[in-house]
Amino acid sequence: MTDQSIQRRLAAIVVADVVGYTRLMEADEVATLANLRELRSGVIEPAVMRHKVASSRSWATDS
């Protein structure tokens, strides 16, 4: 197998420890889930994409 035929992918699992999660869910489950989704789409996913783009740029220059 040649180096060109190998494709590797790095996977990461993101775990968030939400302070007061149980209390928030008990108080308002719908709003808590909406806030978590907003956090994921507004903060976490953009950060992952920035890292992905930066990593791919550095790999391109390493060739």
Distance bins in CASP14 RR format, pairs under 12 A and 6 or more apart:
PFRMAT RR
TARGET T0000
AUTHOR 0000-0000-0000
RMODE 2
METHOD distances of the structure
MODEL  1
1 7 0 0 0 0 0 1 0 0 0 0 0
3 63 0 0 0 0 0 1 0 0 0 0 0
4 63 0 0 0 0 0 1 0 0 0 0 0
8 59 0 0 0 0 0 1 0 0 0 0 0
9 52 0 0 0 0 0 1 0 0 0 0 0
9 55 0 0 0 0 0 1 0 0 0 0 0
9 56 0 0 0 0 0 1 0 0 0 0 0
10 48 0 0 0 0 0 1 0 0 0 0 0
10 51 0 0 0 0 0 1 0 0 0 0 0
10 52 0 0 0 0 1 0 0 0 0 0 0
10 55 0 0 0 0 1 0 0 0 0 0 0
10 56 0 0 0 0 0 1 0 0 0 0 0
10 59 0 0 0 0 0 1 0 0 0 0 0
11 48 0 0 0 0 0 1 0 0 0 0 0
11 52 0 0 0 0 0 1 0 0 0 0 0
12 44 0 0 0 0 0 1 0 0 0 0 0
12 47 0 0 0 0 0 1 0 0 0 0 0
12 48 1 0 0 1 0 0 0 0 0 0 0
12 51 0 0 0 0 1 0 0 0 0 0 0
12 52 0 0 0 0 0 1 0 0 0 0 0
12 55 0 0 0 0 0 1 0 0 0 0 0
13 44 0 0 0 0 0 1 0 0 0 0 0
13 48 0 0 0 0 0 1 0 0 0 0 0
14 36 0 0 0 0 0 1 0 0 0 0 0
14 39 0 0 0 0 0 1 0 0 0 0 0
14 40 0 0 0 0 1 0 0 0 0 0 0
14 43 0 0 0 0 0 1 0 0 0 0 0
14 44 1 0 0 1 0 0 0 0 0 0 0
14 45 0 0 0 0 1 0 0 0 0 0 0
14 47 0 0 0 0 1 0 0 0 0 0 0
14 48 1 0 0 1 0 0 0 0 0 0 0
14 51 0 0 0 0 0 1 0 0 0 0 0
15 44 0 0 0 0 0 1 0 0 0 0 0
16 35 0 0 0 0 0 1 0 0 0 0 0
16 36 1 0 0 1 0 0 0 0 0 0 0
16 37 0 0 0 0 0 1 0 0 0 0 0
16 39 1 0 0 1 0 0 0 0 0 0 0
16 40 0 0 0 0 1 0 0 0 0 0 0
16 43 0 0 0 0 0 1 0 0 0 0 0
16 44 1 0 0 1 0 0 0 0 0 0 0
18 24 1 0 0 1 0 0 0 0 0 0 0
18 25 0 0 0 0 1 0 0 0 0 0 0
18 32 0 0 0 0 1 0 0 0 0 0 0
18 33 0 0 0 0 0 1 0 0 0 0 0
18 35 0 0 0 0 1 0 0 0 0 0 0
18 36 1 0 0 1 0 0 0 0 0 0 0
18 39 0 0 0 0 1 0 0 0 0 0 0
18 40 0 0 0 0 0 1 0 0 0 0 0
20 26 0 0 0 0 1 0 0 0 0 0 0
20 27 0 0 0 0 1 0 0 0 0 0 0
20 32 0 0 0 0 1 0 0 0 0 0 0
21 27 0 0 0 0 0 1 0 0 0 0 0
21 29 0 0 0 0 0 1 0 0 0 0 0
21 32 1 0 0 1 0 0 0 0 0 0 0
21 33 0 0 0 0 0 1 0 0 0 0 0
21 35 0 0 0 0 0 1 0 0 0 0 0
21 36 0 0 0 0 1 0 0 0 0 0 0
22 29 0 0 0 0 0 1 0 0 0 0 0
22 32 0 0 0 0 1 0 0 0 0 0 0
23 29 0 0 0 0 0 1 0 0 0 0 0
23 32 0 0 0 0 1 0 0 0 0 0 0
24 30 0 0 0 0 0 1 0 0 0 0 0
24 31 0 0 0 0 1 0 0 0 0 0 0
24 32 1 0 1 0 0 0 0 0 0 0 0
24 33 0 0 0 0 1 0 0 0 0 0 0
24 34 0 0 0 0 0 1 0 0 0 0 0
24 35 0 0 0 0 1 0 0 0 0 0 0
24 36 0 0 0 0 1 0 0 0 0 0 0
25 31 0 0 0 0 1 0 0 0 0 0 0
25 32 1 0 1 0 0 0 0 0 0 0 0
25 33 0 0 0 0 1 0 0 0 0 0 0
25 34 0 0 0 0 0 1 0 0 0 0 0
25 35 0 0 0 0 0 1 0 0 0 0 0
25 36 0 0 0 0 1 0 0 0 0 0 0
26 32 0 0 0 0 1 0 0 0 0 0 0
27 35 0 0 0 0 0 1 0 0 0 0 0
28 34 0 0 0 0 1 0 0 0 0 0 0
28 35 0 0 0 0 1 0 0 0 0 0 0
28 36 0 0 0 0 0 1 0 0 0 0 0
29 35 0 0 0 0 0 1 0 0 0 0 0
29 36 0 0 0 0 0 1 0 0 0 0 0
30 36 0 0 0 0 0 1 0 0 0 0 0
30 37 0 0 0 0 0 1 0 0 0 0 0
31 37 0 0 0 0 0 1 0 0 0 0 0
31 38 0 0 0 0 0 1 0 0 0 0 0
32 38 0 0 0 0 0 1 0 0 0 0 0
32 39 0 0 0 0 0 1 0 0 0 0 0
33 39 0 0 0 0 0 1 0 0 0 0 0
33 40 0 0 0 0 0 1 0 0 0 0 0
34 40 0 0 0 0 0 1 0 0 0 0 0
34 41 0 0 0 0 0 1 0 0 0 0 0
35 41 0 0 0 0 0 1 0 0 0 0 0
35 42 0 0 0 0 0 1 0 0 0 0 0
35 43 0 0 0 0 0 1 0 0 0 0 0
36 42 0 0 0 0 0 1 0 0 0 0 0
36 43 0 0 0 0 0 1 0 0 0 0 0
36 44 0 0 0 0 1 0 0 0 0 0 0
37 43 0 0 0 0 0 1 0 0 0 0 0
37 44 0 0 0 0 0 1 0 0 0 0 0
37 45 0 0 0 0 0 1 0 0 0 0 0
38 44 0 0 0 0 0 1 0 0 0 0 0
38 45 0 0 0 0 0 1 0 0 0 0 0
39 45 0 0 0 0 1 0 0 0 0 0 0
39 46 0 0 0 0 0 1 0 0 0 0 0
39 47 0 0 0 0 0 1 0 0 0 0 0
40 46 0 0 0 0 1 0 0 0 0 0 0
40 47 0 0 0 0 0 1 0 0 0 0 0
40 48 0 0 0 0 1 0 0 0 0 0 0
41 47 0 0 0 0 0 1 0 0 0 0 0
41 48 0 0 0 0 0 1 0 0 0 0 0
41 49 0 0 0 0 0 1 0 0 0 0 0
42 48 0 0 0 0 0 1 0 0 0 0 0
42 49 0 0 0 0 0 1 0 0 0 0 0
42 50 0 0 0 0 0 1 0 0 0 0 0
43 49 0 0 0 0 0 1 0 0 0 0 0
43 50 0 0 0 0 0 1 0 0 0 0 0
44 50 0 0 0 0 0 1 0 0 0 0 0
44 51 0 0 0 0 0 1 0 0 0 0 0
45 51 0 0 0 0 0 1 0 0 0 0 0
45 52 0 0 0 0 0 1 0 0 0 0 0
46 52 0 0 0 0 0 1 0 0 0 0 0
46 53 0 0 0 0 0 1 0 0 0 0 0
47 53 0 0 0 0 0 1 0 0 0 0 0
47 54 0 0 0 0 0 1 0 0 0 0 0
48 54 0 0 0 0 0 1 0 0 0 0 0
48 55 0 0 0 0 0 1 0 0 0 0 0
49 55 0 0 0 0 0 1 0 0 0 0 0
49 56 0 0 0 0 0 1 0 0 0 0 0
50 56 0 0 0 0 0 1 0 0 0 0 0
50 57 0 0 0 0 0 1 0 0 0 0 0
51 57 0 0 0 0 0 1 0 0 0 0 0
51 58 0 0 0 0 0 1 0 0 0 0 0
52 58 0 0 0 0 0 1 0 0 0 0 0
52 59 0 0 0 0 0 1 0 0 0 0 0
53 59 0 0 0 0 0 1 0 0 0 0 0
53 60 0 0 0 0 0 1 0 0 0 0 0
54 60 0 0 0 0 0 1 0 0 0 0 0
54 61 0 0 0 0 0 1 0 0 0 0 0
55 61 0 0 0 0 0 1 0 0 0 0 0
55 62 0 0 0 0 0 1 0 0 0 0 0
56 62 0 0 0 0 0 1 0 0 0 0 0
56 63 0 0 0 0 0 1 0 0 0 0 0
57 63 0 0 0 0 0 1 0 0 0 0 0
END
